[in-house]
Amino acid sequence: MKGAFAPFSFKIIMIKLCIIYITLFCTALFSAEYDVGDTVDLDDQDQRFTICNGEFFNNDLKLAHLNGDLNGGHYFVSWFDISATW
């Protein structure tokens, strides 16, 4: 009698696994620290980025350099287009 219900329990297990995988996939896909219009935290503004192309008064760029509250009153509007070719 147990053998007759084995395919049914296998289907339930597969459905549960599919739900778990879809949930994990959606969580990873739609999770982001920042979204459009968010303000960058001060800790993240202090992170240094090396300038490898272009001219900047320093070889390191911090987002704090663009924040008027932290750079002496010079405010900037910034647009960052971040992409990868891999």
PyMOL commands that set and color helices and strands:
alter all, ss='L'
color gray80, all
select helices_A, chain A and resi 2-30+42-45+63-66
alter helices_A, ss='H'
color red, helices_A
select strands_A, chain A and resi 48-50+60-62
alter strands_A, ss='S'
color yellow, strands_A
deselect
rebuild
show_as cartoon
